[in-house]
Amino acid sequence: HICINTFFYGSAPKESVHTFEHYKILKLYSANASLGGGCINEHISTQEIVFDERILAHLKVRDCELILALGESMEHIITDRSLCLVNRKEGSIKNGKIYAVQTNDGLFIKHCFIKDKRLELISANLNYEPISYSLNEVEVIGRIRGVIAPV
């Protein structure tokens, strides 16, 4: 059920996947999200990645997009150069969950906690200090719902 034109001839995934009911196209943003000191992204483009919908359903990540995570501050949960599945519909912070957050210092992926009208960003790696921002200084991009990590 896989169209070889997509793999061998570079045809757009949309052209070949629309006839197959078990595939979904996710956007992979060229933006980098820092697991450490923040990533500044000036020009963001997207690629389309084909996934089997059954895998996405099993992982409960059907409504997600992908972003590349760089750094080591979230190790052992998220490793350097992992692809994070971000659900942009989940922008309301639930304390302790992991979110992609845009700040003046860049884009971060961290455990998030709301305390006294401030958003505290906590790393999984204890070698990194917490970072705190006023709630009006940040934009929550979405909740991290899964990770595809390199081996």
DSSP file (Angstrom, degrees, kcal/mol; ACC not computed):
  #  RESIDUE AA STRUCTURE BP1 BP2  ACC     N-H-->O    O-->H-N    N-H-->O    O-->H-N    TCO  KAPPA ALPHA  PHI   PSI    X-CA   Y-CA   Z-CA
    1    1 A H              0   0    0      0, 0.0     2,-0.5     0, 0.0    19,-0.0   0.000 360.0 360.0 360.0  17.5    0.0    0.0    0.0
    2    2 A I        -     0   0    0      3,-0.0     2,-0.6     4,-0.0    15,-0.0  -0.923 360.0-130.4-110.4 130.3    3.0    2.4   -0.4
    3    3 A C    >>  -     0   0    0     -2,-0.5     3,-1.0     1,-0.2     4,-0.8  -0.668   8.7-154.0 -79.5 120.4    3.4    4.3   -3.6
    4    4 A I  H 3>>S+     0   0    0     -2,-0.6     4,-3.2     1,-0.2     5,-0.6   0.728  88.8  73.6 -69.1 -19.7    6.9    3.9   -4.8
    5    5 A N  H 3>5S+     0   0    0      1,-0.2     6,-1.7     2,-0.2     4,-1.4   0.876  94.3  53.4 -59.4 -35.9    6.7    7.3   -6.6
    6    6 A T  H <45S+     0   0    0     -3,-1.0     4,-0.4     4,-0.2    -1,-0.2   0.911 118.2  34.0 -63.9 -42.5    6.9    9.0   -3.3
    7    7 A F  H  <5S+     0   0    0     -4,-0.8    -2,-0.2     2,-0.1    -1,-0.2   0.860 129.9  28.7 -85.1 -38.1   10.1    7.2   -2.3
    8    8 A F  H  <5S+     0   0    0     -4,-3.2    -3,-0.2     1,-0.1    -2,-0.1   0.762 129.5  31.4 -98.1 -26.8   11.9    6.8   -5.6
    9    9 A Y  S  <<S-     0   0    0     -4,-1.4    -3,-0.2    -5,-0.6    -4,-0.1   0.415  97.5-121.0-116.0   1.2   10.8    9.7   -7.7
   10   10 A G        +     0   0    0     -4,-0.4    -4,-0.2    -5,-0.4    -3,-0.1   0.710  47.8 167.0  71.8  20.1   10.2   12.4   -5.1
   11   11 A S        -     0   0    0     -6,-1.7    -1,-0.2     1,-0.1     5,-0.1  -0.362  49.5 -88.5 -65.9 152.2    6.5   13.0   -5.8
   12   12 A A    >>  -     0   0    0      1,-0.1     3,-1.0     2,-0.1     4,-1.0  -0.345  30.7-129.0 -62.4 137.4    4.7   15.0   -3.2
   13   13 A P  H >> S+     0   0    0      0, 0.0     4,-2.9     0, 0.0     3,-0.5   0.852 107.2  61.4 -56.6 -35.4    3.3   12.8   -0.4
   14   14 A K  H 3> S+     0   0    0      1,-0.2     4,-1.1     2,-0.2    -2,-0.1   0.862  99.6  56.4 -60.0 -34.7   -0.1   14.4   -0.9
   15   15 A E  H <4 S+     0   0    0     -3,-1.0    -1,-0.2     1,-0.2     4,-0.1   0.841 120.1  27.0 -67.4 -33.4   -0.3   13.2   -4.5
   16   16 A S  H X< S+     0   0    0     -4,-1.0     3,-0.6    -3,-0.5    -2,-0.2   0.743 116.5  56.1-103.2 -25.7    0.1    9.6   -3.5
   17   17 A V  H >< S+     0   0    0     -4,-2.9     3,-2.5     1,-0.2     6,-0.3   0.765  84.1  80.1 -82.2 -25.1   -1.2    9.2    0.0
   18   18 A H  T 3< S+     0   0    0     -4,-1.1    -1,-0.2    -5,-0.3    -2,-0.1   0.751  92.4  53.4 -58.1 -22.6   -4.7   10.6   -0.6
   19   19 A T  T <  S+     0   0    0     -3,-0.6     2,-0.6    -4,-0.1    -1,-0.3   0.583  96.0  77.4 -87.0  -9.3   -5.8    7.2   -2.0
   20   20 A F    X   -     0   0    0     -3,-2.5     3,-1.0    -4,-0.1    -1,-0.0  -0.895  64.8-159.2-107.5 121.8   -4.6    5.3    1.1
   21   21 A E  T 3  S+     0   0    0     -2,-0.6    -1,-0.1     1,-0.2    -3,-0.0   0.619  83.4  60.5 -75.7 -13.3   -6.8    5.4    4.1
   22   22 A H  T 3  S+     0   0    0     -5,-0.1    31,-3.3    31,-0.1    32,-0.6   0.245  88.6  84.7-102.0  14.5   -4.2    4.5    6.7
   23   23 A Y  E <   -A   52   0A   0     -3,-1.0     2,-0.4    29,-0.3    29,-0.2  -0.895  49.7-172.0-121.8 148.0   -1.7    7.3    6.2
   24   24 A K  E     -A   51   0A   0     27,-3.0    27,-3.0    -2,-0.4     2,-0.6  -0.986  19.3-133.7-135.1 145.6   -1.5   10.8    7.6
   25   25 A I  E     -A   50   0A   0     -2,-0.4     2,-0.3    25,-0.2    25,-0.2  -0.885  21.4-167.8-102.2 123.4    0.8   13.7    6.7
   26   26 A L  E     -A   49   0A   0     23,-2.8    23,-2.9    -2,-0.6     2,-0.4  -0.841  22.3-119.1-106.4 147.4    2.4   15.6    9.7
   27   27 A K  E     -A   48   0A   0     -2,-0.3    39,-3.3    37,-0.3     2,-0.6  -0.712  18.5-157.8 -85.2 133.2    4.2   18.9    9.3
   28   28 A L  E     -Ab  47  66A   0     19,-2.8    19,-2.0    -2,-0.4     2,-0.3  -0.960  15.3-146.2-108.6 114.1    7.9   18.9   10.4
   29   29 A Y  E     -Ab  46  67A   0     37,-2.5    39,-0.5    -2,-0.6    17,-0.2  -0.586  11.6-140.1 -82.7 140.7    8.9   22.5   11.2
   30   30 A S  E    S+     0   0A   0     15,-3.2    -1,-0.1    -2,-0.3    16,-0.1   0.543  71.8 111.7 -75.0  -5.9   12.4   23.6   10.4
   31   31 A A  E     -     0   0A   0     14,-0.3    37,-1.0    10,-0.1     2,-0.4  -0.385  64.0-137.5 -66.6 145.1   12.4   25.5   13.7
   32   32 A N  E     - b   0  68A   0     35,-0.1     2,-0.5    -2,-0.1    75,-0.3  -0.871   9.3-153.5-104.4 139.9   14.7   24.2   16.4
   33   33 A A  E     - b   0  69A   0     35,-2.9    37,-2.7    -2,-0.4     2,-0.3  -0.956  17.7-131.2-113.2 130.5   13.5   23.9   20.0
   34   34 A S  E     -cb 108  70A   0     73,-2.8    75,-2.0    -2,-0.5    37,-0.2  -0.594  18.8-168.8 -85.5 137.9   16.1   24.1   22.7
   35   35 A L  S    S+     0   0    0     35,-3.5    36,-0.2    -2,-0.3    -1,-0.1   0.406  90.1  19.3 -92.6  -2.3   16.3   21.7   25.5
   36   36 A G  S    S+     0   0    0     34,-0.5    -2,-0.1    37,-0.1    35,-0.1   0.464 131.0   4.5-127.6 -92.3   18.9   24.0   27.1
   37   37 A G  S    S-     0   0    0      1,-0.2    71,-0.1    71,-0.0    34,-0.1   0.335 100.9 -92.2 -95.9   6.5   19.5   27.7   26.4
   38   38 A G        -     0   0    0     69,-0.2     2,-0.5    71,-0.1    -1,-0.2   0.237  30.1-119.9  96.5 140.1   16.8   28.6   23.9
   39   39 A C  B     -D  107   0A   0     68,-0.9    68,-2.4    -7,-0.2     2,-0.5  -0.969  13.6-148.5-118.1 129.8   16.7   28.6   20.1
   40   40 A I        -     0   0    0     -2,-0.5     2,-0.5    66,-0.2    -8,-0.1  -0.863  15.0-169.0 -95.3 125.9   16.1   31.7   18.0
   41   41 A N        +     0   0    0     -2,-0.5     3,-0.2     1,-0.1   -10,-0.1  -0.947  16.4 167.7-121.1 110.7   14.3   30.8   14.7
   42   42 A E  S    S+     0   0    0     -2,-0.5     2,-0.5     1,-0.3    -1,-0.1   0.886  72.8  32.9 -89.0 -42.7   14.1   33.5   12.1
   43   43 A H  S    S-     0   0    0    -13,-0.1     2,-0.5     2,-0.0    -1,-0.3  -0.959  70.8-173.4-121.5 116.5   13.0   31.6    9.1
   44   44 A I        +     0   0    0     -2,-0.5     2,-0.3    -3,-0.2   -15,-0.0  -0.933   7.8 169.8-115.5 125.9   10.7   28.6    9.6
   45   45 A S        -     0   0    0     -2,-0.5   -15,-3.2   -17,-0.0   -14,-0.3  -0.754  20.7-133.3-121.4 173.8    9.7   26.3    6.8
   46   46 A T  E     -A   29   0A   0     -2,-0.3     2,-0.3   -17,-0.2   -17,-0.2  -0.927   9.1-161.1-130.2 155.7    7.9   23.0    6.9
   47   47 A Q  E     -A   28   0A   0    -19,-2.0   -19,-2.8    -2,-0.3     2,-0.5  -0.888  24.8-122.1-122.2 158.8    8.3   19.5    5.3
   48   48 A E  E     -A   27   0A   0     -2,-0.3     2,-0.4   -21,-0.2   -21,-0.2  -0.916  24.9-167.7-106.4 127.7    5.6   16.9    5.1
   49   49 A I  E     -A   26   0A   0    -23,-2.9   -23,-2.8    -2,-0.5     2,-0.5  -0.948  15.6-135.4-116.5 131.7    6.3   13.5    6.7
   50   50 A V  E     +A   25   0A   0     -2,-0.4     2,-0.3   -25,-0.2   -25,-0.2  -0.746  26.7 178.4 -90.9 128.2    4.1   10.5    6.0
   51   51 A F  E     -A   24   0A   0    -27,-3.0   -27,-3.0    -2,-0.5     2,-0.5  -0.946  35.5-111.0-125.2 148.6    3.0    8.4    9.0
   52   52 A D  E >>  -A   23   0A   0     -2,-0.3     4,-1.7   -29,-0.2     3,-0.8  -0.681  25.9-140.3 -73.7 125.6    0.9    5.3    9.3
   53   53 A E  H 3> S+     0   0    0    -31,-3.3     4,-2.7    -2,-0.5     5,-0.2   0.795  99.3  62.5 -60.9 -29.3   -2.3    6.4   11.1
   54   54 A R  H 3> S+     0   0    0    -32,-0.6     4,-2.1     2,-0.2    -1,-0.3   0.872 104.0  47.9 -66.1 -35.5   -2.4    3.2   13.1
   55   55 A I  H <> S+     0   0    0     -3,-0.8     4,-2.2     2,-0.2    -2,-0.2   0.931 112.5  48.8 -67.6 -45.3    1.0    4.1   14.7
   56   56 A L  H  X>S+     0   0    0     -4,-1.7     5,-2.5     1,-0.2     4,-0.7   0.892 111.9  49.2 -61.9 -39.9   -0.2    7.6   15.5
   57   57 A A  H ><5S+     0   0    0     -4,-2.7     3,-0.6     3,-0.2    -1,-0.2   0.908 109.8  51.3 -65.9 -41.6   -3.4    6.2   17.0
   58   58 A H  H 3<5S+     0   0    0     -4,-2.1    -2,-0.2     1,-0.2    -1,-0.2   0.891 114.6  42.7 -62.0 -39.7   -1.5    3.7   19.1
   59   59 A L  H 3<5S-     0   0    0     -4,-2.2    -1,-0.2    -5,-0.1    -2,-0.2   0.534 109.1-127.2 -82.8  -6.9    0.7    6.5   20.4
   60   60 A K  T <<5S+     0   0    0     -4,-0.7    -3,-0.2    -3,-0.6    -4,-0.1   0.905  76.2 117.5  59.4  45.7   -2.3    8.8   20.9
   61   61 A V    > < +     0   0    0     -5,-2.5     3,-1.0    -6,-0.1    -4,-0.2  -0.143  20.4 131.1-130.8  37.0   -0.6   11.6   18.8
   62   62 A R  T 3  S+     0   0    0     -6,-0.3    -5,-0.1     1,-0.3    -1,-0.1   0.820  73.3  47.5 -65.3 -32.8   -3.0   12.0   15.9
   63   63 A D  T 3  S+     0   0    0     -7,-0.1    25,-0.4    -3,-0.1    26,-0.3  -0.175  92.5 115.3-103.0  40.9   -3.3   15.8   16.0
   64   64 A C    <   -     0   0    0     -3,-1.0   -37,-0.3    23,-0.2     2,-0.3  -0.640  47.9-153.9-111.5 164.8    0.4   16.6   16.4
   65   65 A E  E     - E   0  86A   0     21,-2.2    21,-3.3    -2,-0.2     2,-0.3  -0.825  26.3-114.0-124.9 167.9    3.1   18.3   14.4
   66   66 A L  E     +bE  28  85A   0    -39,-3.3   -37,-2.5    -2,-0.3     2,-0.3  -0.829  28.7 174.5-112.3 144.3    6.9   17.7   14.6
   67   67 A I  E     -bE  29  84A   0     17,-1.7    17,-3.1    -2,-0.3     2,-0.4  -0.993  31.8-117.1-143.9 144.0    9.7   19.9   15.8
   68   68 A L  E     -bE  32  83A   0    -37,-1.0   -35,-2.9   -39,-0.5     2,-0.4  -0.660  25.7-151.1 -83.5 129.8   13.4   19.1   16.3
   69   69 A A  E     -bE  33  82A   0     13,-3.0    12,-2.1    -2,-0.4    13,-0.6  -0.867  11.6-167.9-104.0 133.7   14.8   19.3   19.8
   70   70 A L  E     +b   34   0A   0    -37,-2.7   -35,-3.5    -2,-0.4   -34,-0.5  -0.947  41.6  32.0-121.6 140.3   18.4   20.2   20.5
   71   71 A G  S    S-     0   0    0     -2,-0.4    -2,-0.0   -37,-0.2     3,-0.0  -0.564  72.9 -96.9 114.8-175.4   20.4   20.0   23.7
   72   72 A E  S >  S+     0   0    0     -2,-0.2     3,-1.3     7,-0.1    -1,-0.1   0.298  82.3 102.8-129.2   7.9   20.7   17.9   26.8
   73   73 A S  T 3  S+     0   0    0      1,-0.3    52,-3.1    51,-0.1    51,-0.7   0.677  87.8  46.1 -73.2 -14.3   18.7   19.6   29.5
   74   74 A M  T >> S+     0   0    0      4,-0.3     4,-2.1    50,-0.2     3,-2.0   0.282  89.2 156.9-108.5  10.5   15.7   17.3   29.2
   75   75 A E  T <4  +     0   0    0     -3,-1.3     4,-0.1     1,-0.3    -3,-0.1  -0.494  56.8  30.1 -66.4 138.0   17.8   14.0   29.1
   76   76 A H  T 34 S+     0   0    0     -2,-0.2    -1,-0.3    49,-0.1     3,-0.2  -0.855 127.8  43.9-101.9   8.4   16.7   11.2   29.9
   77   77 A I  T <4 S+     0   0    0     -3,-2.0     2,-0.4     1,-0.3    -2,-0.2   0.910 129.0  16.2 -85.4 -48.9   13.2   12.1   28.7
   78   78 A I  S  < S-     0   0    0     -4,-2.1    -1,-0.3    -6,-0.1    -4,-0.3  -0.992  77.9-155.5-128.8 123.6   14.2   13.8   25.5
   79   79 A T    >   -     0   0    0     -2,-0.4     3,-1.5    -3,-0.2   -10,-0.2  -0.554  36.3 -74.2 -97.7 163.9   17.6   13.4   23.9
   80   80 A D  T 3  S+     0   0    0      1,-0.3   -10,-0.2    -2,-0.2    -1,-0.1  -0.268 116.9  15.2 -55.6 134.9   19.5   15.7   21.6
   81   81 A R  T 3  S+     0   0    0    -12,-2.1    -1,-0.3     1,-0.2     2,-0.2   0.670  90.0 147.6  72.3  21.5   18.2   15.7   18.0
   82   82 A S  E <   -E   69   0A   0     -3,-1.5   -13,-3.0   -13,-0.6     2,-0.6  -0.533  49.8-124.5 -79.5 152.5   14.9   14.0   18.9
   83   83 A L  E     -EF  68 148A   0     65,-2.9    65,-3.1   -15,-0.2     2,-0.4  -0.893  26.9-152.9 -95.1 124.4   11.7   14.8   17.0
   84   84 A C  E     -EF  67 147A   0    -17,-3.1   -17,-1.7    -2,-0.6     2,-0.7  -0.836   9.6-137.1-102.0 135.1    9.0   16.0   19.4
   85   85 A L  E     -EF  66 146A   0     61,-2.9    60,-3.4    -2,-0.4    61,-0.9  -0.826  26.8-164.8 -90.2 113.3    5.3   15.5   18.6
   86   86 A V  E     -EF  65 144A   0    -21,-3.3   -21,-2.2    -2,-0.7     2,-0.8  -0.872  15.3-153.7-107.6 127.3    3.6   18.8   19.6
   87   87 A N  E >   - F   0 143A   0     56,-3.0    56,-1.7    -2,-0.5     3,-1.4  -0.870   7.4-170.0 -98.4 105.4   -0.1   19.1   20.0
   88   88 A R  T 3  S+     0   0    0     -2,-0.8    -1,-0.1   -25,-0.4     3,-0.1   0.664  81.3  67.8 -70.4 -16.3   -0.8   22.8   19.4
   89   89 A K  T 3  S+     0   0    0    -26,-0.3     2,-1.0     1,-0.2    -1,-0.3   0.658  87.6  72.1 -76.3 -15.0   -4.4   22.4   20.6
   90   90 A E    <   +     0   0    0     -3,-1.4    53,-0.4     1,-0.2    -1,-0.2  -0.688  53.9 136.7-102.3  79.7   -3.1   21.8   24.1
   91   91 A G        +     0   0    0     -2,-1.0     2,-0.6    51,-0.2    -1,-0.2   0.487  39.7  96.7-103.5  -5.7   -1.9   25.3   25.1
   92   92 A S  S    S-     0   0    0     -3,-0.2     2,-0.2     1,-0.0    51,-0.0  -0.770  80.4-118.6 -88.9 124.5   -3.2   25.4   28.6
   93   93 A I        -     0   0    0     -2,-0.6     2,-0.6     1,-0.0    -2,-0.1  -0.402  23.4-167.3 -68.5 128.4   -0.5   24.5   31.1
   94   94 A K    >   -     0   0    0     -2,-0.2     3,-2.3    18,-0.0    18,-0.3  -0.983  40.8-105.2-108.8 117.1   -1.0   21.5   33.3
   95   95 A N  T 3  S+     0   0    0     -2,-0.6    18,-0.2     1,-0.3     3,-0.1  -0.098 101.0  15.9 -49.2 130.4    1.6   21.7   36.0
   96   96 A G  T 3  S+     0   0    0     16,-2.9    -1,-0.3     1,-0.3    17,-0.1   0.190  95.5 118.6  93.7 -14.8    4.5   19.2   35.4
   97   97 A K    <   -     0   0    0     -3,-2.3    15,-2.4    15,-0.4     2,-0.4  -0.380  68.6-107.8 -80.5 164.3    3.7   18.4   31.8
   98   98 A I  E     +G  111   0A   0     46,-0.3    46,-2.7    13,-0.2     2,-0.3  -0.808  42.7 173.4-100.1 131.4    6.2   19.1   29.0
   99   99 A Y  E     -GH 110 143A   0     11,-2.4    11,-1.9    -2,-0.4     2,-0.6  -0.915  36.9-121.0-133.2 156.2    5.5   22.0   26.6
  100  100 A A  E     -GH 109 142A   0     42,-2.8    41,-2.4    -2,-0.3    42,-1.3  -0.905  40.6-173.1 -92.5 124.7    7.1   23.9   23.7
  101  101 A V  E     -GH 108 140A   0      7,-2.9     7,-2.9    -2,-0.6     2,-0.5  -0.983  19.2-146.0-130.4 126.6    7.2   27.5   24.9
  102  102 A Q  E     +GH 107 139A   0     37,-3.2    37,-2.3    -2,-0.4     2,-0.2  -0.803  29.6 166.0 -90.9 127.7    8.3   30.6   22.9
  103  103 A T  E >   -G  106   0A   0      3,-2.4     3,-1.2    -2,-0.5    35,-0.1  -0.747  54.7 -96.3-127.8 176.4   10.0   33.3   25.0
  104  104 A N  T 3  S+     0   0    0     33,-0.4     3,-0.1     1,-0.2    34,-0.1   0.738 126.5  54.3 -64.8 -21.7   12.1   36.4   24.3
  105  105 A D  T 3  S-     0   0    0      1,-0.3     2,-0.2   -65,-0.0    -1,-0.2   0.440 123.7 -89.8 -91.8  -1.3   15.1   34.1   24.8
  106  106 A G  E <   - G   0 103A   0     -3,-1.2    -3,-2.4   -68,-0.2     2,-0.5  -0.757  59.3 -37.9 125.9-172.3   14.0   31.6   22.2
  107  107 A L  E     -DG  39 102A   0    -68,-2.4   -73,-2.8   -75,-0.3   -68,-0.9  -0.807  57.9-174.6 -96.5 126.3   12.0   28.4   21.9
  108  108 A F  E     -cG  34 101A   0     -7,-2.9    -7,-2.9    -2,-0.5     2,-0.5  -0.845  23.7-152.1-119.2 154.1   12.2   25.9   24.8
  109  109 A I  E     + G   0 100A   0    -75,-2.0     2,-0.3    -2,-0.3    -9,-0.2  -0.982  44.8 134.6-121.1 116.5   11.0   22.4   25.6
  110  110 A K  E     - G   0  99A   0    -11,-1.9   -11,-2.4    -2,-0.5     2,-0.3  -0.962  63.0 -85.3-152.6 163.1   10.6   22.0   29.3
  111  111 A H  E     -IG 122  98A   0     11,-2.4    11,-2.9    -2,-0.3     2,-0.4  -0.617  54.7-146.6 -66.6 136.9    8.5   20.8   32.2
  112  112 A C  E     +I  121   0A   0    -15,-2.4   -16,-2.9    -2,-0.3   -15,-0.4  -0.916  23.4 175.8-120.6 140.5    6.2   23.8   33.0
  113  113 A F  E     -I  120   0A   0      7,-1.9     7,-3.4    -2,-0.4     2,-0.6  -0.999  22.6-140.3-137.9 136.4    4.7   25.0   36.2
  114  114 A I  E     +I  119   0A   0     -2,-0.4     2,-0.4     5,-0.2     5,-0.2  -0.884  29.9 167.1 -98.0 124.7    2.5   28.1   36.8
  115  115 A K  E >   -I  118   0A   0      3,-2.5     3,-0.9    -2,-0.6    -2,-0.1  -0.964  65.1 -21.5-140.5 119.1    3.4   29.8   40.1
  116  116 A D  T 3  S-     0   0    0     -2,-0.4     3,-0.1     1,-0.3    -1,-0.1   0.899 125.7 -47.8  50.9  53.5    2.3   33.3   41.1
  117  117 A K  T 3  S+     0   0    0      1,-0.2    18,-1.8    17,-0.1     2,-0.3   0.730 119.9 107.5  60.8  25.6    1.5   34.5   37.6
  118  118 A R  E <   -IJ 115 134A   0     -3,-0.9    -3,-2.5    16,-0.2     2,-0.6  -0.952  66.4-133.4-128.7 150.8    4.8   33.3   36.3
  119  119 A L  E     -IJ 114 133A   0     14,-3.5    14,-2.3    -2,-0.3     2,-0.5  -0.925  19.9-157.8-104.6 120.3    5.7   30.3   34.2
  120  120 A E  E     -IJ 113 132A   0     -7,-3.4    -7,-1.9    -2,-0.6     2,-0.6  -0.871   1.9-155.0-101.1 126.5    8.6   28.3   35.5
  121  121 A L  E     -IJ 112 131A   0     10,-3.7    10,-2.4    -2,-0.5     2,-0.4  -0.899  13.9-169.3-103.9 119.7   10.5   26.1   33.0
  122  122 A I  E     -I  111   0A   0    -11,-2.9   -11,-2.4    -2,-0.6     2,-0.2  -0.922  12.1-140.4-117.1 132.0   12.2   23.1   34.7
  123  123 A S        -     0   0    0     -2,-0.4   -49,-0.2     5,-0.3   -13,-0.1  -0.548  11.8-138.6 -83.9 152.2   14.7   20.8   33.0
  124  124 A A  S    S+     0   0    0    -51,-0.7     2,-0.7    -2,-0.2   -50,-0.2   0.806  92.3  77.3 -75.6 -31.7   14.8   17.1   33.6
  125  125 A N  S >  S-     0   0    0    -52,-3.1     3,-1.9     1,-0.1    -2,-0.2  -0.722  78.6-148.8 -80.9 115.9   18.6   17.2   33.8
  126  126 A L  T 3  S+     0   0    0     -2,-0.7    -1,-0.1     1,-0.3   -53,-0.1   0.548  87.8  78.4 -68.2  -6.9   19.3   18.6   37.2
  127  127 A N  T 3  S+     0   0    0      2,-0.1     2,-0.4   -54,-0.0    -1,-0.3   0.582  84.5  77.8 -74.1  -8.7   22.5   20.3   36.0
  128  128 A Y  S <  S-     0   0    0     -3,-1.9    -5,-0.3   -55,-0.2   -92,-0.0  -0.870  80.4-130.5-107.6 134.6   20.3   23.1   34.6
  129  129 A E        -     0   0    0     -2,-0.4    -2,-0.1     1,-0.1    -3,-0.0  -0.465  32.3 -99.1 -76.2 149.3   18.7   25.8   36.7
  130  130 A P        -     0   0    0      0, 0.0     2,-0.4     0, 0.0    -8,-0.2  -0.321  33.5-145.1 -63.1 152.8   15.0   26.6   36.4
  131  131 A I  E     -J  121   0A   0    -10,-2.4   -10,-3.7     2,-0.0     2,-0.4  -0.953  12.0-160.2-120.4 141.6   14.0   29.6   34.2
  132  132 A S  E     +J  120   0A   0     -2,-0.4     2,-0.3   -12,-0.2   -12,-0.2  -0.977  11.3 175.1-129.7 138.9   11.1   31.8   35.1
  133  133 A Y  E     -J  119   0A   0    -14,-2.3   -14,-3.5    -2,-0.4     2,-0.1  -0.969  37.7-103.8-135.2 150.5    9.0   34.2   32.9
  134  134 A S  E >   -J  118   0A   0     -2,-0.3     3,-2.1   -16,-0.3     4,-0.3  -0.489  38.0-117.6 -65.3 145.2    6.0   36.3   33.5
  135  135 A L  G >  S+     0   0    0    -18,-1.8     3,-0.9     1,-0.3    -1,-0.1   0.801 114.8  57.1 -58.9 -29.7    2.9   34.7   31.9
  136  136 A N  G 3  S+     0   0    0    -19,-0.3    -1,-0.3     1,-0.2   -18,-0.1   0.489  99.4  61.5 -81.3  -0.7    2.5   37.7   29.5
  137  137 A E  G <  S+     0   0    0     -3,-2.1   -33,-0.4   -34,-0.0     2,-0.3   0.426  99.6  63.4 -99.3  -1.5    6.1   37.2   28.2
  138  138 A V    <   -     0   0    0     -3,-0.9     2,-0.4    -4,-0.3   -35,-0.2  -0.849  59.4-152.7-126.7 157.8    5.6   33.7   26.8
  139  139 A E  E     - H   0 102A   0    -37,-2.3   -37,-3.2    -2,-0.3     2,-0.7  -0.984  19.5-140.8-126.8 119.9    3.6   31.9   24.2
  140  140 A V  E     - H   0 101A   0     -2,-0.4   -39,-0.2   -39,-0.2     3,-0.1  -0.711  15.1-171.5 -80.6 115.1    2.8   28.2   24.8
  141  141 A I  E     -     0   0A   0    -41,-2.4     2,-0.3    -2,-0.7    -1,-0.2   0.906  54.6 -67.8 -74.2 -43.5    3.1   26.5   21.4
  142  142 A G  E     - H   0 100A   0    -42,-1.3   -42,-2.8   -51,-0.1     2,-0.3  -0.916  52.3 -70.2 165.5 169.6    1.7   23.2   22.6
  143  143 A R  E     -FH  87  99A   0    -56,-1.7   -56,-3.0   -53,-0.4     2,-0.6  -0.631  42.8-120.9 -85.7 139.5    2.2   20.1   24.7
  144  144 A I  E     +F   86   0A   0    -46,-2.7   -46,-0.3    -2,-0.3   -58,-0.2  -0.712  34.5 173.6 -78.5 118.6    4.8   17.5   23.9
  145  145 A R  E     -     0   0A   0    -60,-3.4     2,-0.3    -2,-0.6   -59,-0.2   0.540  59.5  -4.6-106.5 -11.0    2.8   14.3   23.4
  146  146 A G  E     -F   85   0A   0    -61,-0.9   -61,-2.9   -85,-0.0     2,-0.4  -0.979  56.9-136.6-172.9 167.0    5.6   12.0   22.1
  147  147 A V  E     -F   84   0A   0     -2,-0.3     2,-0.6   -63,-0.2   -63,-0.2  -0.999   1.5-159.7-139.4 134.6    9.2   11.8   21.1
  148  148 A I  E     -F   83   0A   0    -65,-3.1   -65,-2.9    -2,-0.4    -2,-0.0  -0.954  28.9-168.5-111.1 109.7   11.0   10.0   18.3
  149  149 A A        -     0   0    0     -2,-0.6   -67,-0.1   -67,-0.2     2,-0.1  -0.750  21.3-118.6-106.7 144.5   14.6    9.7   19.4
  150  150 A P              0   0    0      0, 0.0   -71,-0.1     0, 0.0   -68,-0.1  -0.460 360.0 360.0 -72.6 152.3   17.7    8.7   17.5
  151  151 A V              0   0    0     -2,-0.1    -2,-0.0     0, 0.0     0, 0.0   0.441 360.0 360.0 -89.4 360.0   19.5    5.6   18.7
